[in-house]
Amino acid sequence: MSGYGSARAPRLLRPARQETYERLFSTVYVGLMTNVLLAVACAPLLAALTIVRDPLASWPFFAVLSLPCGPALAGAFGCFAGLAEGSTDVLRAFWRSYRRAARPTLLLWAGGAAAVGVLVVDVAAVAPTGWGPALVPFFLTASALVVTVAFALLVLLAEAPGPVRLRPLVLPCLYLVVRRWYLSALTVAVLGLAVAAVLLKPVAGVFLTCSPLLYVAWATTRFAVAPALQQRVLRES
């Protein structure tokens, strides 16, 4: 036994291969640079969040300021996809996905923000009523569904090889996120953490926590919508 233990100890203490360190440093570099690019793309929103003490009190104003977040997220997803393929050219990957998906992601973000805003207003309106407790879960579930479908569409648009129409993608995304609801629940939870971090500490939240949380949400959603991504939806569009 002692001979086996002494023979195994050097294996456990053996340093990792150079490829492991390179992969680790590449991941950290891509994450930090993606955070910087997200901060630059969403600079007006971050500046307003830093100045205003209670952003939730004036959420319509911040909803308008958040419109650049749609193309910015597409750019970040392009960086994540490039990292998965072994590329660390963050600036080129971000700009390529940002430019290609800017218009549809901007429209998608505007529509999703409007839909969630209407649902939030409905929750505030029905909550004080006697039948409010029966309707509030419905509106909250509908809001979560809008968020997951919009996020799934962002993932698809970020990796589309060319111009893509949104309408043919909506129903497949809706079907896939409902079918894999447990992954959708994880995505909503992770996005909630990201939003909470940015609201509490805008600058630190973007520069420290955005990339890890967004990567988890992106990878989870990408796996959930893999059939649409790999087989037919993008080609039919």
Secondary structure, DSSP 8 states (H G I E B T S, - for coil): -HHHHHHHHHHHHS---HHHHHHHHHHHHHHHHHHHHHHHHTHHHHHHHHH-S-GGGGHHHHHHHTTTHHHHHHHHHHHHHHHHTT---HHHHHHHHHHHHHHHHHHHHHHHHHHHHHHHHHHHHHTTSTTHHHHHHHHHHHHHHHHHHHHHHHHHHHH-SS---SHHHHHHHHHHHHHTHHHHHHHHHHHHHHHHHHHHSHHHIIIIIHHHHHHHHHHHHHHHTHHHHHTSHHHH-
